[in-house]
Amino acid sequence: MKKICLITCSLLLSYSLSACAPAIVIGTGTGIVVSNDRRTMGAFLDDGTIERKANRILGRNKSLSENTHINITSVNGLVLITGEISRQEQRGQILDAIRNIKGVQRTVNEIRIAAPSSLTERSADTWLTSKAKTHLMADERVDSTRIKVVTENKSVYLMGLVTPKEADYAVQAVQRTRGVRRIVKLFEYIDR
């Protein structure tokens, strides 16, 4: 409980500071995450490049960006694609475009054919992600810096390089999050 309180206070403090301070906190936090991440530095950088290239491709192609809401998350070459599209043919085009990006090993298609989610729905998903991350950080059996949490339409996707036991602990921690409809494990398992 003390850990949750400390985390919550830290988050609130960072939001209340000027624009420069969160950048320093975030920059330091990212350094900590990189040092604990089990991906190689090259894989970490490649994942960022994959995400940027995918977003650039989608943003430049009007037929792929019109009336859509797409999120791209890459961890160790596994690319999770979430969101909503208005037309079925957009799904294939999006998948083809992303699969052709250098470094993409595998894609997970979680695109729904529906109207783009509202700002209220996206905010609710962001709040669920924050709550899930807080539960992960509070669980001493889990190194939360090794797990990426993505929420879309109340589904929580867990990604990262973990042992099977760490994956089980992570799922148990996230299950305590109210409002989560389902938990999808997209972990890459390692032996330790």
Secondary structure as UniProt FT lines:
FT   HELIX           2..16
FT   HELIX           20..36
FT   HELIX           41..60
FT   HELIX           62..65
FT   TURN            66..67
FT   STRAND          69..75
FT   TURN            76..77
FT   STRAND          78..85
FT   HELIX           88..99
FT   TURN            102..103
FT   STRAND          106..113
FT   HELIX           119..138
FT   TURN            140..141
FT   HELIX           144..146
FT   STRAND          148..152
FT   TURN            153..154
FT   STRAND          155..162
FT   HELIX           164..175
FT   TURN            178..179
FT   STRAND          182..189
//
